[in-house]
Amino acid sequence: MDTLVKINGVPAITLGLLIEKGYFKTKAEVIRAGILNLGEKYALNLKDPKEMELNLVALKIKAQEKEMKKSGKKYLTLEEVKKKYGLK
């Protein structure tokens, strides 16, 4: 996947220092390492696809809960869902 990213300010300075101090050779290496670090931070186990999928689902649910709280929407109870969709 090719991606073009414009980086300014503190992230740009950090990127430059990581290369200047010899931790990485290229900007691309820094960005790849950062992405992998985020994967670890959010417990996205790339070696276990099922676990990764569960973690992504959990992140999506958290985002939806945040959006619902922000917009004032509420979850339907099981009884409300059954009634709304004519289920038994």
C-alpha positions in Angstrom: 0.0 0.0 0.0 1.4 3.4 -1.0 0.5 6.3 1.3 1.5 9.9 1.2 1.6 11.6 4.6 2.4 15.2 5.4 4.1 15.5 8.8 4.7 18.9 10.6 5.5 20.2 14.0 6.6 17.9 16.9 6.0 14.7 14.9 8.3 15.9 12.2 11.0 16.9 14.7 10.7 13.6 16.4 11.0 11.8 13.1 14.1 13.7 12.2 15.7 13.1 15.6 15.1 9.4 15.4 16.9 9.2 12.1 19.7 11.7 13.1 20.4 9.7 16.3 20.7 6.5 14.2 17.7 4.6 15.6 16.3 4.3 12.0 17.8 4.9 8.6 14.7 6.2 6.8 11.4 8.0 7.5 9.6 4.9 6.2 11.3 2.8 8.8 10.2 5.2 11.6 6.6 5.2 10.4 6.5 1.4 10.0 7.9 0.9 13.5 5.3 3.4 14.9 2.4 1.6 13.2 3.7 -1.8 14.7 4.0 -0.1 18.1 0.4 1.0 17.9 -0.6 -2.5 17.0 1.1 -3.7 20.2 -0.4 -0.9 22.3 -3.9 -1.8 21.2 -3.2 -5.5 21.5 -3.7 -6.3 17.8 -2.0 -9.7 17.7 -1.1 -10.0 14.1 -0.1 -13.7 14.5 -3.6 -14.6 15.6 -6.2 -13.4 13.1 -9.2 -14.3 15.4 -7.7 -12.3 18.3 -7.0 -9.4 16.0 -10.6 -9.5 14.7 -11.9 -9.5 18.2 -9.8 -6.5 19.2 -10.9 -4.6 16.1 -14.5 -5.4 16.9 -14.0 -4.1 20.5 -12.4 -0.9 19.2 -15.4 -0.4 16.9 -17.9 -1.0 19.7 -16.0 1.6 21.9 -16.2 4.1 19.0 -19.9 3.5 18.5 -20.6 3.8 22.3 -18.7 7.1 22.3 -20.7 8.3 19.3 -24.0 7.2 20.9 -23.1 9.0 24.1 -22.2 12.1 22.2 -25.4 12.1 20.1 -27.7 11.1 23.1 -28.8 7.9 21.4 -29.5 4.8 23.6 -29.3 1.1 23.0 -32.6 -0.8 22.6 -33.3 -3.4 25.2 -33.8 -7.0 24.0 -37.6 -6.6 24.4 -37.6 -3.4 22.4 -35.7 -5.1 19.6 -38.1 -8.1 19.6 -41.1 -5.8 19.4 -39.5 -3.5 16.7 -38.7 -6.4 14.4 -41.6 -8.7 15.3 -39.4 -11.4 16.9 -40.5 -13.9 19.6 
